Amino acid sequence: MTTPWGELVLTRFPEDPRDRLRAWDASDEYLLGHLAEQEVPLSGTVVVVGDRWGALVTALAAHRPVQITDSHLTREATRANLERAGVEPGAVRLLTTQDPPPDRVDVLLVRVPKSLALLEDQLLRLAPALHEGTVVVGTGMVKEIHTSTLRLFERIVGPTRTSLAVKKARLIFSTPDLSLKRPANPWPLRYRLPEDVGPVSGRTVVNHAGVFCADRLDIGTRFLLGHLPDTRRFRRVVDLGCGNGVVGTAVALADPDAEVLFTDESFQAVASAEATYGASGAAGRAEFRVADGLEGVPDGSVDLVVNNPPFHSHQATTDATARRMFAGARRVLRPGGELWVVGNRHLGYHVGLRRLFGNSELIAGDRKFVVLKAVRKQSRRPPR
């Protein structure tokens, strides 16, 4: 990526030679160009929210910015990109969306996220740190910036306008209005599950901002809950890509003797899963881990993996995440261990499962979803 301060070699995380997606886009370039052309003072506390793969903070590393992200993968990509650029350790402060934000913000740069809820939550958390001189600039592709986005900036920060579009990217300029009466932060949301979804019927779900399907049970998870295996056959269970933790909590309630690991790359998701599990009254053994899939889980140590894989990486549609999840599941499953997956029928996950596991069984299906099971065989070696 060419920036006003030089060229950077950037990658996503994990690095995959088959992944042709860049670690930046035109909105990152537009924002950095604006900062240089307008000579925006960067001597105070610079906070970057929603930096997708660390492109912004790597370019601005000389100004010792603070990055706030919900993504473990973003943090790892940022670390790798900073190291590749020769940035000294500690020059960029890495915070998560679950960490307290800085007390004072002099420049706030916002890469508009896919989730309007996450944007709302982060702006409300950062608003008390803004002052009259704070420079607030948002950036995103035109398709990502809507009237609702601008209204959110106006309601929480102050008067807002947008730039002309350049390479299908746009900037947002907000002027802090300290007299604004901002609303209370509504996040996390809580709702009660319906009475026909098995062990979690009637239980409370806690959703932090940005976690999929914030105010209701999504239909894919509902379908999986209706076709879960008899979990009493399994001792060590992983809710992979746990989201708000409803599926793993259902396993824990069905079998208090089960050990359940909830894992997701989203800090908001894992916080939601832990809160949902706690609100359910489950009394078993549970672990909550923000991680890249199943990193850190020993080979052959798991009896059951349940998974509702995403098929988007930010705005890009890709099956790369699902492929990596399936491969990770095969690695950690003991011989005879099972992977249960729910997905949209058109995604054709059965093809990848058969290639990887040598088998795939259709457990249930309707017009939209399928639940598939793959069993880890002892003799089959993973494909190279």
N, C-alpha and C positions, 0 to 999 in steps of 0.2 A: 504494500500500500504506500503510495506517495503522499506525504504530508508536508505542510509548510516547514517542518523541522527535519526533513529527511525521509528516506525510504525505510520501511519496516517489512520484515518477513514475518507473517502472522499465520498461525494455523488454528484450527478448531481442536477441541479435545473430545475424545481421544483421536489422535492422528490416524487417519485411515486413508491409504492410497486410493481406495475406491470412491472416497467422498470428494466430489468435485466442487462442493459448496465453499465459497470464500469465507474468511473469518471477519469480514467487514462488508459494508455496502455503501451506496452513494450517500446515505444519510450521515454516516460517520464522516465521510470526506467533506460533505457540505458544512457540518458543524465545525470541524477543525479549520477549514478554510475561513469561515466566518470569524472565529476567534482570532486568527492571525491578521486578517484584513482589517478588522475593526479595532485591533490592538486592545482586546479586552484584558484588563488587569488580572493577572493570575497569581498575584503575590500572597493572597490570603488563603483561606481554606476553600479548596476546590473539591466539590463532591460530585461524583459521577454515578448516576443511578441507572441501572438496567443495561450497562455496557455488555453487549452480547458475548464477545469472546476476548475482551480486554483490549480491543483496538484503541479505544479512546484513552484509557489510562496509560497505556504503553506510549502513545504519542505524547502525552502530557506529563510523563514521568518526571521530567526536570522540575515540575512545579509541585511535586509531592502530593498528588491528589488522593482522595479517599474514594474507593469503589464500594458501592452497596449493591449486592446481587442476591437473588434467590437461588441461584444455580451453582451447585457444586462443580459441574462441568465448566462453567464460566470461570470459576476461581482457578481451576487447574489449568485451563487454557491461558488465563491471565498470567499465572506464575511462569508457565513455559515461555510465553511471548516476552515477558519482562526479562527473563534470563537470557533468551536469545538476543535481545536488544542490548544486553550488557548493563541493565539497570541494577544498581546496587540493592541488595536485600533491604527491605524496610522503607524504600523510597515511596512506595505506594502502599497505603493502608487498606487492607482488604477486610470489609465488614459484610455481614449477611443481613438479610431483611429482618432477622430475629434479634440483631444486636441493637443497642441504643445508638441513635445517630449522633453526629457531632453536635455540640452545644451552639456553635456558630457556623454559619455557612455564608461565605462571601461570593462564591460562584457555584450555582447549581446547574448541572448539565444532566438532562433527562433523555435517555433513549427510550422513546415511547414503547411500552411493552404491549404484547398481544392482549393482556388482561387489563381492562379498564378498572377492575376492582383493585388489582395490585397497584396501579398508578394512584388511585384514590388513597389507599392505605399509606403509601410511601410519601405522598405529598402532605397528608395530614400529620404524619410523624415528623416530617422535616420542617413544616411551616413555623413552629415556634423558634427555630434557629435562624430564620430569615430576618433581615433588617432592611431599612430603606435603601441602602446601597447595594443590596445583593443583586447580582446579575443572574437571571433565570432564563436559560435557553433550552428548549426541547428540540428533539430531532426525530424524524421517522420518514418512512416512505409515504407517499401520498395516500396509498391505500390503507395505511395504518392510522392516519390522522383524520378523525371525524369531528362533526359538530359537538358530539358528546365529550370528546377529548378536550376541545378548547373550553367548553363550559366548565369542565372540571378544574382546569387551570384558573379560570376566572373566579370560580367559587372558593377555591382554597388559597390561591396565591394573590391574584389581583388582575387588573386590566391585561388583556391578552390579544395579540395579533399574530398573524402568520406571514411568512415570507412568500415570495414567488417560488414556484417549483423549479428545481434544477435536477436533471437526470432522474425525474420522478421522485425526488426527495423534497422535503419541506422543513423549515425551521419554525419553531414556536417561540415567541418572545412574551414574557410575563413580567410585569412590574409589581413588586410586593406592595400590598396595601395593608398596613398594620392595623387599620381600623375595621377590617373585615371581621364579622362574627362567623367564625368557621363552625361547621357542624361537628358534633362529637364523632369520633371514629367508630363506625359500626362494626369493625372487624375485631375478632373473628365472629362469624355468624353461627348460630346454633339452630338446629331444626330436629324434629322428631321423625324417626323412620316409621313407615307404614307397618301395619300389624300382620303382614303376610310375607315377610322376608326372612323366615327362619329364626335362628338364635338371636339375631339383632333386632327383631321386631319390637317397635316401640321405644328403642333406645335413642339416645341423643347423639347427633353428629356435630362435631365442631369443625368448622372450615375457616382457616385463615385465608386472607385475600390472595387471589391468584390460583387457588387450588380448583381443579376442574369440578364443575357443577356445584356451585357454592351453596345453593339454597334448596336443593332437592336431590334425591337419589337418582343417579344417572341410569339410563335404561340398560346399558351394557352390564354394569355392576349388579343391577337387579336380576338380570338374566342369569349371571353367574351364581348369585346367591341361591337361586332356585335349583341349581344343579351341582352344588358342591359335593365332593365325595364324603364318605363316612370318615371323618377326620380322626376317629378313634384308632384307625390303623396306622397313624403317623405320629411320631414323637417330636421331630424337629421340622418346623414348617416356616417357610419364608413367604411373606406378602411382598412380592417384587414389584416395584413401582407403586407403592402402597397408597398414594394419594391421601385421602382422609382416613384411611385405615379401616374402612367398614368391613372388607373381606377378612382381613387378619383378625379383627375383633370377633367376627362371626365364628372363626375357627377356634379362638380362645374360649368363647362362651360355650361352644359345643363340646369342647374337651379341655377342662381345666388343667389336665396333666400335660398338655402339649406345650412345647417351647416355641414361641412365635417371634420371628425376627421381621420387623417392619423396616423396609429400606426404600429410599427414594433419593433422587438427586436434587430435589427441591427442599430447601430448608422450611418453607411454609408448609409443605405437605407433611413432612415428618413431625413438625410441631402439631399439625392437625391430627395426625394419627395418634400421637401420644395423648392428646386431649380427648379424642373420641374413645380411645381404649379406657382412659381413666374414668370418663363419664359413664361407661357401660357397666361398671362394677365387676368387670372380669378380674379374677383372682389368680390367674396363672402366671407363668414366667414369660415376660415380654422384653424385647430389646428394640430400641429405636435408633436407626443409623442413617445419617446422610452420607451417601456414597455413590460411586459410579457403579451402578448395578450391584453385583455380588462381590465386589472387591473386598478382600479380607476374610471371606467365608472359605473355610478349608474345603479342599476337594473331597467329594464323597461323604459329606457330613450331614446332608439334608435328606429328609424323607419325602417332602412334598413342597413344590413351589406353585403358588397361585399368581396369575399374572394377567393384567389388562393393559397391554402395551400401548403407548402412544404412537401415533403415526405422523406427528408433526415435530419439527425442531424449529421453534419460533414460528416463522411464517412458511417455512419450507416443508413440503410433504415428502416423507422419506420412510423407508422401512428399516433403515440402518439401526435404529434403536431397538426395534423388535428383534432383529437378527442377533444383535449383541446380547440381549436379554436371554434369548433361547440358548445361545452358546454358553452363557454363564450358568444357566440352569443345568445344562447337561454336565458341566464340570463339577458342580457342587452336589448333585444328586448321587446318592449311593446306588449300587446296582439294584434294580427293582423300584427305585424311587420314581416319582411321577411329577410331570409338569402339566398343570391345568391352565388353559389359556382361553380367554374370551376375546372375540374380535369381530369386526364387521365381516360379513360373509365374503364381500368382494375382495378383501385383502389377500385371500388365498394362503393363509398361514400354514395350512396343512402341507403345502409343497415344501416349505422350508423345514418343517418339523420332520417330515419323512427323510429328507436329505440328511439332517443332522442326527436324528435319533434312530432312523431306520424304521419308524412306525409313527402313525398318527391315527387316533380313533375319534370319530365324531360322537360326542356324548349327547349333544342336543343342538337343535337349530331351529330358527324361525326365519322369517323373510329377511331379517336384518342381521342377526347375530348367529354365531356358532360358538359352542364350547368344545374345545379339543383337548384330548389327553395324549401325551407322549410319555413312554416309559424308557428309562435309562437301562439299556442292555449292557451286560458285563463284557461281552466279547467284542462289541463293535468299537472301532477306533474312530475318533472324530475326523472328518475330512480335512485335508490340508488346504 
